[in-house]
Amino acid sequence: MKIEIFSDFSCPFCYIGKTKLFSAIKELQLTENVEIEYKAYQLKPDASKLETLNYKEVMRERFNGNMAKMQEAIDAVHAHANEAGLTYNVDEIKIANTENAHRLAKLAANYKAADAFTERLMNGYFSHGFNLNDTTALVGICAELGIPIDEAQRVIDEQLFSDELAQDRYDAMQMQITSVPFMVFENAYGIKGVEPHEIYVKTLKQAQQIANKRLAVIESDAACGADGCDI
């Protein structure tokens, strides 16, 4: 079963949605039957790659200094996170540019480490104040996952995987995706935003039915192989 996840490392609901999805996958014992593809969706592509902004300061500006409204929004995020078994530390979150993280996620996928890379970054960002602008730290995580340091550094220095990021943007536009997380199951079902656990379970079951039908094989003796053709 193929699942595409459009998300950004700085999106609090993306981490929550991903966690809920993986919980449902584990519950249904589909871990070995699911292929996850992470699709880059930058929420703030113009964010500085050098300086970071305090999350609460950004939220305060968003709500025009209305502290009550700001806290209400933060509490809502915390509630969703807690429901998924996550602990967010908003006091330590630093708004940064996520482009380099997305580039390295593409590299990690080549080493079958995209899941581990994404989990490390999202957990670090929302719970431990990880700075996504810190390229040394980003490359360090790659090294911990068995990805060659020189290759990871080259991705940063030479801005590799630009075509792949552009393709992700194009795919999002074609699907008219304007917010994340957005998950596409077997190119047939979609989940936008964060939903209750049972929705992920239901959608996985439906997508699995489609995947099973696509894999159904009708066998015939009239076929050719390495040893020739059977008639």
C-alpha positions in Angstrom: 0.0 0.0 0.0 1.4 3.4 -1.0 0.8 6.4 1.3 2.1 9.9 0.4 2.4 12.4 3.2 2.5 16.0 2.4 4.0 17.8 5.4 6.4 20.3 6.8 8.8 19.8 9.7 7.6 23.0 11.3 3.9 22.0 11.2 2.7 20.9 14.7 -0.3 19.0 13.3 1.9 17.2 10.8 3.8 15.4 13.6 0.6 14.6 15.3 -1.0 13.2 12.2 2.0 11.2 11.3 2.1 9.7 14.8 -1.6 8.7 14.6 -1.1 7.2 11.2 1.8 5.0 12.4 -0.2 4.0 15.4 -3.0 2.8 13.2 -0.5 1.0 10.9 1.0 -0.8 13.8 -2.5 -1.7 15.2 -3.5 -3.3 11.9 -0.1 -5.0 11.6 0.6 -3.4 8.2 4.1 -2.2 8.9 5.6 -4.5 6.3 2.9 -3.8 3.8 3.0 0.0 3.7 5.3 2.2 1.6 5.5 5.8 2.9 6.6 8.6 0.7 7.2 12.0 2.3 6.3 15.0 0.1 7.8 18.4 1.0 5.4 21.2 1.6 7.1 24.3 3.0 4.8 26.5 5.0 7.2 29.4 5.2 9.6 29.0 2.2 10.8 32.6 2.7 11.9 32.0 6.3 15.5 32.9 7.1 18.0 30.1 6.8 20.3 31.9 9.3 18.1 33.3 12.1 15.2 31.8 14.0 12.1 33.3 15.5 10.5 32.4 18.8 7.3 30.4 18.3 5.4 32.3 20.9 6.5 35.6 19.5 5.2 34.6 16.1 1.9 33.4 17.6 1.6 36.7 19.6 1.8 38.7 16.3 -0.6 36.4 14.6 -3.2 37.1 17.2 -2.4 40.8 17.4 -1.2 40.6 21.0 -4.4 38.9 22.2 -2.7 36.6 24.8 -6.0 34.8 25.7 -6.6 33.8 22.0 -2.9 32.8 21.6 -3.0 30.6 24.7 -6.2 29.0 23.5 -4.6 28.1 20.2 -1.5 26.7 22.0 -3.7 24.7 24.4 -5.5 23.2 21.4 -2.2 22.1 19.9 -1.1 20.6 23.2 -4.4 18.7 23.5 -4.0 17.1 20.1 -0.4 16.3 20.9 -1.2 14.7 24.2 -3.9 12.6 22.6 -1.3 11.2 20.2 1.1 10.5 23.1 3.4 13.5 22.3 4.8 16.2 24.5 5.4 19.6 22.9 7.6 22.2 24.5 6.4 25.5 22.8 8.8 27.6 24.9 11.7 26.1 23.0 10.3 25.9 19.5 12.3 28.0 17.0 10.8 29.0 13.7 13.3 28.3 10.9 13.5 27.5 7.2 12.8 23.8 6.5 14.2 23.6 3.0 17.5 21.9 3.9 15.7 19.5 6.1 13.4 18.5 3.2 16.5 18.1 1.0 18.1 15.7 3.5 14.8 13.8 3.9 15.1 13.0 0.2 18.6 11.7 0.7 17.5 9.7 3.7 14.8 8.1 1.6 17.6 6.8 -0.7 19.0 5.0 2.4 15.6 3.7 3.6 15.9 6.1 6.5 13.2 8.6 5.7 10.9 7.5 8.6 13.7 7.6 11.2 15.0 11.0 9.9 11.5 12.5 9.9 10.8 11.2 13.4 14.1 12.5 14.8 13.6 16.0 13.3 10.0 16.4 14.3 10.6 15.1 17.8 13.6 17.3 18.2 11.9 20.4 16.8 8.6 20.2 18.8 9.9 18.7 22.1 13.6 19.7 22.4 14.1 23.0 20.7 16.0 21.6 17.7 17.2 24.3 15.3 16.3 23.4 11.7 18.7 26.1 10.5 21.6 24.3 12.2 23.1 22.4 9.2 25.8 20.8 11.3 23.1 19.3 13.5 21.1 18.2 10.5 24.1 16.5 9.0 24.9 14.9 12.3 21.5 13.3 12.5 22.1 11.8 9.0 25.4 10.4 10.2 23.7 8.8 13.2 21.3 7.1 10.7 24.2 5.6 8.7 24.1 8.2 5.9 27.6 9.3 4.9 28.5 12.7 6.3 30.2 13.9 3.1 27.1 13.0 1.1 24.8 14.8 3.4 27.0 17.9 3.5 27.1 17.9 -0.3 23.3 18.0 -0.4 23.4 21.2 1.7 26.3 22.8 -0.1 25.1 22.1 -3.6 21.4 22.4 -2.9 20.7 18.9 -4.3 17.2 17.4 -4.8 15.9 20.7 -6.1 14.0 18.8 -8.8 12.4 16.5 -6.3 11.2 19.5 -4.1 9.8 21.2 -7.2 8.0 18.0 -8.2 6.4 17.9 -4.7 5.2 21.5 -5.0 3.8 20.6 -8.4 2.0 17.5 -7.1 0.5 19.6 -4.2 -0.7 22.2 -6.7 -2.3 19.5 -8.9 -4.1 18.0 -5.9 -5.1 21.6 -4.8 -3.5 21.0 -1.4 -3.4 24.2 0.5 -2.7 23.0 4.0 -0.9 20.1 5.7 -0.8 17.4 6.9 -2.4 15.8 3.8 -2.2 12.1 3.3 -3.0 10.2 0.1 -3.7 6.5 0.3 -3.3 4.4 -2.8 -4.1 7.5 -4.8 -7.7 6.9 -3.9 -8.4 8.2 -0.3 -7.1 11.3 1.4 -7.0 12.6 5.0 -6.6 16.4 5.5 -5.5 17.6 8.9 -5.7 15.6 12.1 -8.5 13.1 12.5 -9.5 10.6 15.3 -7.6 7.3 15.5 -10.5 5.3 14.0 -10.5 7.4 10.8 -6.9 6.4 10.1 -7.8 2.7 10.8 -10.8 2.9 8.5 -8.9 4.6 5.7 -6.0 2.1 5.9 -8.5 -0.8 5.7 -10.2 0.7 2.6 -6.8 1.4 1.0 -5.6 -2.1 1.7 -8.6 -3.5 -0.1 -7.7 -1.5 -3.2 -4.0 -2.5 -2.9 -5.0 -6.2 -2.7 -7.2 -6.0 -5.8 -4.3 -4.4 -7.7 -2.0 -7.2 -6.7 -4.4 -9.9 -7.7 -2.7 -12.2 -10.3 -4.5 -14.3 -12.8 -2.1 -17.1 -13.9 -1.8 -18.7 -17.3 0.5 -21.3 -18.8 1.0 -19.1 -21.8 3.9 -17.1 -20.5 7.6 -16.5 -21.1 10.5 -16.7 -18.6 14.2 -16.9 -18.5 14.0 -20.6 -19.8 11.8 -19.7 -22.7 8.1 -19.8 -23.4 5.5 -22.2 -22.1 2.6 -22.9 -24.5 
